[in-house]
Amino acid sequence: MKKIKITSLVDFMNKLNEVSSNKAFGFYFRGESLIYDFPLLSSGLRNKNYVEQLHMVRKEFYKEIGYSLDEDSRSNFMAYSQHHGLPTELLDATENPLVALYFACESNLKKDGAVYIIKNDSTRSDLLTSKTYDKEIDLEMIYNEMETAAEYFQKSGGEYIKFKENLFFKDISQGAYGSLLFENTNKNSSKLKICEYILKEHRKGVQETVIHHSSNILKNKENIIELMNLLDAYCGKLKKEELEQFYSKFTNLKFTQEFKISTDLNLQGSYQETIEKIVNYKPLILLFLMAYEIRSIDFPPFPKIIYKPSITFDRMKNQQGVFIYQLFKNKAKPITCYSDDFDKNIVKTVIQKIDFEYQFIIKNKEVILSELDNIGINRKFIYPDSDNIAKYIKDKYKI
């Protein structure tokens, strides 16, 4: 992540042109009027005490107003709630950098703001690249599918996982396939990122690091001991060649070779079996789930989820708005060899970190707002409703 100081609109456009030229991918942009220690947090996840209540609050809001909504608003109720100020898991972003610049400048005029430049890599087939959805039900299914798979994984002692629905499983399967078939030769490959995370988080000598309870470990004891021996041997070894060696040995474990993926779908004989014959993607799917479940206080490697709802509000059209659906998870906390059963059950809410390529530090906000106004990027454009247009005119004439 690189910080770049911006003092004018021309400065912004020149620097933007520099960072975006010769890139094989596009960008999303988000403007924030203050520089926070933890930027890019959706409104519903800024207070961790509120996280568990998000669904309940949205349900109550729907109970109050759902009868008056059209079908589009009902089907995209999370986006509708966000539009009307209810905290959600959605992070507003835009495909227009000038809109992000306006948001960075519109308030807290005496303090620096920031524009965050976020990679849009959804066109590349890879396990950890962005995944784009246009239906809200698909967003909610991601969390449900991952938690269902994790539950089967834990209860079976790591013998199998089950996905109930099609879309997200298919997306990560295709991504894993693409990761391995078109694999980078550098340390930034998805395979090595996931291996690195697991080997950082594993605690040497702790058997309940991936499968959290001894009763479940007994169901697959011999294979889990084999897995733990490998994790202990490579724990903390994070050089590229060490990560490659770990992955190679992991694919040959009985734990890995006997692992099964089950779905409620009739994919056998077509999609799933076809790609398995070309590339054995199953070990990478297993590592992806192990990263999701391993004891840690950090969110695991996971794709950015981009949401482009079928419903668009007037301001979303002008703002060229998109949402980033920010996930959270109750992660089992790390333990030591001496931890008791109570410690093994402690969980911590962890939130997905939204990575960004550049942080533009915005100074001279009033000057930049005036320059944006000259090219039509102003309050009446960003918020095209009667109240905000009236406020724009009132401020313009200082009355």
C-alpha positions, 0 to 999 in steps of 0.5 A: 500500500502506497500513500500519495499526497493530493492538493488539487484536482489536477494533482489528483488526476495526474497521480491517478493516471500514473497509478492506473496506467499499464495495469491489467485490472481496474479499480474501485474507489472509496472516499472517506473524509477522515483518516482512520486507524482502521479504514474501509469498515462498513457501517454495521461492522464499526462497532463489534458489539452491534455485529450480531444484531445486524440481521435482527435490526434489518428484520425489524426494519422490514417488519415496519415497512416491508408491506409498502415496498415493491418487489425490487426493494424487497429482493435487495433489502440490504441495499435499500436499508443502507440507502436509508441509513440503517447500518449494514455489512455493505461498504459503499464504493464507486467506479468513478474516482471523482465521486470518491474525491468528493466524498473525501472532501465534503465534510471535516474540511479542516482535516485530511481525508483519503481516497482508497484505490481498491483493485478490481480483479474480478475478471481473473479466474482465481480463488482469492480474486473478487467475486461479483453478484447481483442478487442479495440472496447470493450474498447471504448464502456465502456466509451460510455456505461457509458456516455449513461447510465448516460445521460438517468439517468440524463434526466429521473430524475433517473427513468431509464438507458439504455445500448446500447451494450452487453458486458460491461453491461453483465460484470458489471451485472455478477460482481454485481451478484457475489458481492452479492452472494459471498459477503465478510463480511469485509469493502472491499466488492464492495457494501460497497466501493461504499456506502462509496464513495457516503456517503463521496461525498454527501453534506448534504442539497444539492438536486442536488448532484446526479441528477444535475439539478432541471428541471430533479429532477421535473420528479421524485421529490417525489422519489428523495426527499426520496433518499436525505433524506436517503443520508442526514441521513447517510452522513459521516457515514462510519462504516461497520454497518452504510454502511450495514444499508444504503444499506438495507434502500436504497434497500427499497426506492421507488426510487430504487424499481421503477428504471428500466434498459433497454437494446437494447438486448433481454436478458429478459427471459434468462440471466437478469431475471434468475439472478434477481430471484436469487439475486436482483443485481439492487440496486447495479447497481444503486449505481454504476451509482450514484457513477459515477454521484455524484458530486465529484472531485475524480474518482468513484469506478470502475474496472481496465480494462485490455487490451490484444490485438489480435495484438502483437508486437515483443517487447510485446512478449518479455516483456509479455506486457499487457495494463491497459486502464485508464478511465477519466470522466468530473465530476460535481464539488461539490456545496453548498446550496448557489451555483448558476446555473453557479456553478452547471454546472462546471465540472472537469476532473478526472482520474481513479486511478490505485491501487497497493498492493506494491511499491518496491523502487529500488536503486543501479540501475547500479548494478541491470542492470548488474545482469539482463544482466547476466540472459538475461534481457537487452536492446536487449531482451526488444527491439528486433529491429536492432537499439536497439541490435546495441546500446546494443552491442555498450554499452557492448563494450564501443565503 
